[in-house]
Amino acid sequence: MKKLDVQFISRSFVILFAGFTLFSGFTLAFAEPEQDSTSQLIDEVGIILEKSLNTELNDLEKYKKRIASEAQNQVYLTAAYNGYRVQFSSFWNLLLSEDVDIVQLQKSKAELKTVMVDAQNMFQDLIPRKEAVKQELEHLENQKLLVDRQLAELAGVKENTPSNSQPLTIENMATRLARVLKEKEALLSRLDQIYTGSLDKLKEIKETYTNLDAQFEKNIEQKKAKGLFERTNKETRVGALYSLEQEFRTLIEQLFIISDPQFWISGVEELWQDAQLLAVSFFFVLAAVFAILWRLRKEASGLTTLPVVQNLGAWHQMAAELLIMSIIPAGTALTIFLYSRLDRMVLVSRIFLEAALVIMILLACRWICRSLKTVFAEAVGGESNAGYLIFFTRAVAVFILTHGVLRDVLGQSSGLLILLRMTGAFIMFVWTLKAWRDVDFNTLKSPGESHQDRNQLIRLLTTKYVMLLLSGVSLMLDMIGYELLASHWVRSWIESLVVFFWWAIFLHLLQEWDLYYREKSHNRTDAFAYDDYPFQWLLIRAGQFCWMVTLSIFMLLIWGNSQTVLGHLYRVLALPLNIGNMQFSFLGAIFAGLVIIFTYALVRIWKWLFQKKFLSRSGMVQGLQESITTISAYIIWAIGLLIALHVFGLNTASLAVAFGALGIGIGFGLQNIVNNFISGIILLFERPIQVGDDVEVNGTWARVRKINVRSTVVQTYDNASLIIPNADFISNQVTNWSFKDKRIRRKISVGVAYGSDVELVRKVLLQVAGDAPNVLRYPKPDVLFTDFGDSALIFVLRLWTDIDHMLEVDTHVRFEVDKNFRENHIEISFPQRDIHIRSIEGAERFFPAKAPESQPPEQEKTHDD
């Protein structure tokens, strides 16, 4: 039913309900005077009800026709379903056959996917129809409830107006409307059953497709593994060679078909019919991705000029160049590959895959050529040998592309393909012998002037004999009839060389990284500065371990059956280890470790983003930002650890046991650790101290640097780091000199000699404080005359500054006080003592008595007289 009709009927019933409610109320409140208005309202409700009934009757006819149409469509869908079952049966029969080759299996698998896409396109319209029917049934249920309520209201109106026949007529209409709605419900239920049955068939088709696809993949892998060591009989090889002319004609015909514009037009039309908007969105998405990649490449173009990259060495510069070079083609290839995996792009999935593969082959060729022109040039013996290898790399790229085209057009067992592979191997073998005929083991035993570096000569010999081995074995295998093994041999070597290329770059990057930090550690001029080389050494060794493990895994995947290798590896890692009711495995431990590593990286990135990019703009103080960031990091760690424990194999019951054991441990031996942890949480929430605060602990001034889980790190003004348990800040007295306010009042005492002008002293001290930098103007400095000392008049200069400059201010003020006192002739007193020596026995030995001074002759004469 249309949405407009549903709204119309709903509104009609609301009006009907309101009308009968008013009618009943007016009948009870008033008697005869309101009969005319009530009758008019009933007439209006009757008209609305009649329109609703007519609308429902029309919809009922539409649903009957729709059921007839769906029944006819059901006949076609059933026929199509039976046809799909027949096709699936033929696919099963093909899988059971032993004479089917790999090419036919691959083609049948592609056909199977096409059949599945056709089935989805045929049945996909049923899903929105079923949802629409479901919604209509819900609306219909509400309508039925509303009609039932209206019938009850009409019964009340009929009792109050026994002489009037209008309510009876309206009641009949409502009753008929209820019957129509029930009939409509039956039709909708029948439609729902039809759609449900069709969707069940689609579900069955999907299940059958999934099983068939998995079986096809399994058979193809088995055929590949078995066919590698199967030799093609002589008659087949001779017949393939005799069919070269026919294969040439087929190849030319395919080229003409591809060059015809009608081929591409029809392909686009089929793609539009199959994918429609998804195909159009591909071009818009590809354009958007290209724009983003171009912008990213522009931003990354400055990597090679970064000082750290240049200091690390030439390999880091080349890796940066390769990264910049790869952004656009690798991103484009990834986008095309992801689109090829969509089900609705099945018609072009193979084309998209091949396009992505061509892009990556050309990109790999550019990688190797670029490296041979830079860092690998010296490793292979100079520009001449590098030129040979560049030519060889480009020839291999052309060979791979040509080989892929011929295989797709003519098949794996094509004589032209075998001839191409044999010709390429022969040319490569002869070219290697001719180009590097001077490089042999005799040269290695007695190196001449042109090969002074023995390691360089070993690398040249390895390269030469690897190329000879690759071309010679491939030529021999093709000649004796092992075409699949020869193809696998060549492909595996090419993939291995690309992997070795990148792994060699990674190894040299690690070596340059190690050399850079080792030299940086040896050349340190400050013996007390922090040396991070041990940490870097640990990271480098971990990188080297990962390098060896991943290289081994890649080699197994390249040279073996990827599914077999991965399957055996997965089964070994997933081997269960039962301990009581708990079950563990190496795979679970690996996943748990990866979860912890991911959580650690996430916490580091979160802290940087959340604090530096988000909280830094909030205007909060640094301590509050640190507290919020640390609490959020604890939450992330808690979630990560719970996920890691669950992945490791600890279920809910196991976790309960583990936490119970942890509680017992807390009660016995972990009390202090838990106490410090809870104290740290209290510090983060209550914030009596914050990162950046200046505190005094046991008479030592220090600045808070980090509040950790167990302890707090403070740094003294002498650059000593103190690790203080968090519980000490909660249970002991701590002086926080910058709590809420970084201002601090300083007192500078000075004593002047008795007799000094005290007003002048006060004036000079206030002048010094007013002229000193970093002294706050408010509160104003003041001078206190505190005491009459034993040897001086004691004055105290009180001034305000901030805690970051207090020592500088104290020193500057003392220098200026001494200078200004000297200029104003104010004496800074020092302690003085008068010693009075009284009669001490034996003192005449140390202090001989003075002889009486002789009087002048004139006085003597006067006396005599």
Residue pairs with C-beta under 8 A, 6 or more apart in sequence:
1 59
1 136
1 139
1 184
5 55
5 59
6 139
8 51
8 52
8 55
9 52
9 55
9 56
9 143
10 142
10 143
10 146
12 48
12 49
12 51
12 52
13 52
13 143
13 146
13 147
13 150
15 44
15 45
15 48
16 45
16 48
16 49
16 150
17 146
17 149
17 150
17 153
19 41
19 42
19 44
19 45
20 45
20 150
20 153
20 154
20 156
20 157
21 153
22 41
23 38
23 41
23 42
23 157
24 153
24 156
24 157
24 160
26 34
26 37
26 38
27 34
27 38
27 157
27 160
27 161
28 160
38 161
39 164
39 166
42 157
42 166
42 167
42 170
43 166
45 170
46 166
46 169
46 170
46 173
49 170
49 173
49 174
49 177
50 173
52 177
53 173
53 176
53 177
53 180
56 177
56 180
56 181
56 184
57 180
59 184
60 180
60 183
60 184
60 187
63 184
63 187
63 188
63 191
64 187
66 191
67 187
67 190
67 191
67 194
70 191
70 194
71 194
74 194
74 197
74 198
77 122
77 123
77 198
77 201
78 201
80 119
80 122
81 201
81 205
84 115
84 119
84 205
85 208
87 115
88 115
88 205
88 208
88 209
88 212
91 108
91 112
91 212
91 216
92 212
94 100
94 104
94 105
94 108
95 212
95 215
95 216
95 219
100 108
100 223
101 223
101 227
101 413
102 220
102 223
102 224
102 227
102 412
103 411
103 412
103 413
105 216
105 219
105 220
105 223
106 220
108 216
109 213
109 216
109 217
109 220
110 350
112 209
112 212
112 213
112 216
113 213
113 343
113 346
113 349
114 346
114 347
115 209
116 205
116 206
116 209
116 343
116 346
117 274
117 343
117 344
117 346
117 347
119 202
119 205
119 209
120 202
120 343
120 344
121 274
123 198
123 199
123 201
123 202
123 205
126 195
126 198
126 199
126 202
127 199
129 191
129 195
130 192
130 195
130 196
130 199
133 188
133 191
133 192
133 195
134 192
136 188
137 185
137 188
137 189
137 192
140 181
140 184
140 185
140 188
143 181
144 178
144 181
144 182
144 185
147 174
147 177
147 178
147 181
148 178
150 174
151 171
151 174
151 175
151 178
154 167
154 170
154 171
154 174
155 171
157 167
158 167
158 168
158 171
161 167
217 563
221 561
221 563
221 564
224 484
224 561
225 561
225 564
227 484
228 482
228 484
228 485
228 488
229 482
229 485
230 482
230 484
231 480
231 481
231 482
232 413
232 481
232 482
232 483
233 481
234 481
236 413
237 415
237 418
237 481
239 415
240 413
240 414
240 415
240 418
241 415
241 418
241 419
242 415
243 415
244 415
244 416
244 419
247 410
247 414
247 415
247 416
248 416
250 409
250 410
251 406
251 409
251 410
251 416
254 409
257 263
267 347
267 348
270 347
271 279
271 345
271 347
271 348
272 279
274 344
274 345
274 346
274 347
275 344
275 345
275 347
278 342
278 344
278 345
279 345
282 339
282 345
285 335
285 339
286 332
286 335
286 336
289 331
289 332
289 335
290 328
290 331
290 332
292 331
293 327
293 328
293 331
293 332
294 328
296 327
297 324
297 327
297 328
300 323
300 324
300 327
301 324
303 309
303 320
303 323
303 324
304 310
304 317
304 320
304 321
304 324
309 316
309 317
309 320
310 317
311 516
312 512
312 513
312 516
313 512
313 515
313 516
314 374
314 375
315 375
315 505
315 508
315 509
315 511
315 512
316 509
316 512
318 370
318 371
318 374
318 375
318 505
319 505
319 509
321 370
321 374
322 367
322 370
322 371
322 505
325 363
325 366
325 367
325 370
326 363
326 367
329 359
329 360
329 362
329 363
330 360
330 363
332 359
333 355
333 356
333 357
333 359
333 360
333 363
334 356
336 352
336 355
336 356
336 359
337 352
337 353
337 356
339 345
339 352
340 348
340 349
340 350
340 352
340 353
340 356
341 349
342 349
345 352
354 404
354 408
357 404
358 401
361 397
361 400
361 401
362 397
364 397
364 498
365 393
365 394
365 396
365 397
367 501
368 389
368 390
368 393
368 501
369 390
369 393
369 394
371 501
371 505
372 380
372 386
372 389
372 390
372 393
373 386
373 390
375 508
376 386
376 389
377 383
377 386
378 456
379 456
379 459
380 386
380 389
380 456
380 459
380 460
380 463
381 451
381 456
381 457
381 459
381 460
385 436
385 460
388 435
388 436
389 463
392 428
392 431
392 467
395 428
396 494
399 420
399 424
400 494
402 420
403 417
403 420
403 421
406 414
406 416
406 417
406 420
407 414
407 417
410 416
410 417
411 417
412 483
412 484
412 487
413 483
418 478
418 483
421 474
421 478
421 483
421 486
421 487
421 490
422 475
422 478
422 479
424 471
425 470
425 471
425 472
425 474
425 475
425 478
425 490
426 471
426 475
428 467
428 470
428 471
429 468
429 471
429 472
429 475
432 464
432 467
432 468
432 471
433 468
436 460
436 464
439 457
439 460
439 461
439 464
440 461
441 461
443 451
443 457
444 454
444 457
444 458
444 461
447 454
447 457
451 457
451 460
470 489
470 490
470 493
473 486
473 489
474 486
474 489
474 490
477 483
477 485
477 486
477 489
478 486
492 558
492 559
495 558
496 555
496 558
496 559
499 551
499 554
499 555
499 558
503 547
503 550
503 551
506 543
506 547
507 544
507 547
510 540
510 543
510 544
510 547
513 536
513 540
514 536
514 537
514 540
517 532
517 533
517 536
517 537
518 533
520 533
521 531
521 533
524 531
553 569
556 565
557 565
557 566
570 587
572 586
573 585
573 586
573 587
573 590
574 585
574 586
574 587
575 585
575 586
576 583
576 584
576 585
577 583
577 584
577 585
578 584
581 653
581 654
582 649
582 650
582 651
582 654
583 649
584 648
584 649
585 649
588 647
588 648
588 649
589 648
591 647
591 648
592 644
592 645
592 647
592 648
593 644
595 640
595 643
595 644
595 647
596 640
596 641
596 644
598 640
599 636
599 637
599 639
599 640
599 641
599 643
599 644
602 636
602 640
603 633
603 636
603 637
603 640
606 632
606 633
606 636
607 629
607 633
610 628
610 629
610 632
611 625
611 626
611 629
615 625
615 628
615 629
616 625
618 625
620 628
621 690
621 692
622 690
622 691
622 692
623 687
623 689
623 690
623 691
623 692
623 693
623 704
624 687
624 690
626 690
626 691
626 692
626 707
627 684
627 685
627 687
627 690
627 691
627 707
630 684
630 707
631 684
631 685
634 681
634 709
642 655
645 655
645 658
646 655
650 658
662 670
666 674
672 725
672 727
673 710
675 727
676 709
676 710
676 711
676 725
676 726
676 727
677 709
677 710
677 726
679 725
679 726
679 727
679 729
679 730
680 707
680 708
680 709
680 710
680 711
680 712
680 726
682 726
682 730
683 689
683 707
683 712
683 726
683 729
683 730
684 707
688 729
688 734
688 736
688 739
689 695
689 704
689 707
689 712
689 729
689 734
689 736
689 739
690 704
690 707
691 704
691 705
691 706
691 707
692 703
692 704
692 738
693 703
693 704
693 736
693 737
693 738
693 739
694 701
694 702
694 703
694 704
694 736
694 737
694 738
694 742
694 803
695 701
695 702
695 703
695 704
695 714
695 734
695 735
695 736
695 737
696 702
696 734
696 735
696 737
697 714
697 722
697 724
697 728
697 734
697 735
700 716
700 722
701 716
701 717
701 737
702 714
702 715
702 716
702 717
702 722
703 714
703 715
703 717
704 712
704 713
704 714
705 713
705 714
705 715
705 721
706 712
706 713
707 726
710 725
710 726
711 723
711 724
711 725
711 726
712 723
712 724
712 725
712 726
712 729
713 721
713 722
713 723
713 724
714 721
714 722
714 724
715 721
715 722
716 722
717 807
728 734
737 744
737 803
738 803
742 802
742 803
742 804
743 776
743 800
743 801
743 802
743 803
744 800
744 801
744 802
744 803
744 806
745 779
745 798
745 799
745 800
746 798
746 799
746 800
746 801
746 806
746 809
746 810
747 796
747 797
747 798
748 796
748 797
748 799
748 810
748 813
748 814
748 817
749 786
749 794
749 795
749 796
749 797
750 765
750 794
750 795
750 796
750 797
750 817
750 828
751 789
751 791
751 792
751 793
751 794
751 795
751 828
751 829
752 758
752 761
752 792
752 793
752 795
752 821
752 826
752 827
752 828
752 829
753 791
753 792
753 793
753 827
753 828
753 829
754 792
754 793
754 829
756 793
756 826
756 827
757 826
758 785
758 793
758 795
760 824
760 826
761 783
761 793
761 795
761 826
762 783
762 785
762 795
764 817
764 820
764 821
764 824
764 826
765 783
765 795
765 797
765 817
766 781
766 782
766 783
766 797
767 820
768 797
768 813
768 816
768 817
768 820
769 775
769 781
769 797
769 799
769 813
770 781
771 816
772 799
772 809
772 812
772 813
772 816
773 809
773 812
774 801
774 802
774 805
774 808
774 809
775 781
775 799
775 800
775 801
775 809
775 813
776 799
776 800
776 801
776 802
778 800
779 800
781 797
781 798
781 799
781 800
782 797
782 798
783 795
783 796
783 797
783 798
784 795
784 796
784 798
785 793
785 794
785 795
786 794
786 795
786 796
787 793
787 794
788 794
789 829
790 831
791 829
791 830
791 831
791 832
792 828
792 829
792 830
793 829
797 813
797 817
799 809
799 813
801 809
818 828
821 827
821 828
837 843
837 847
855 863
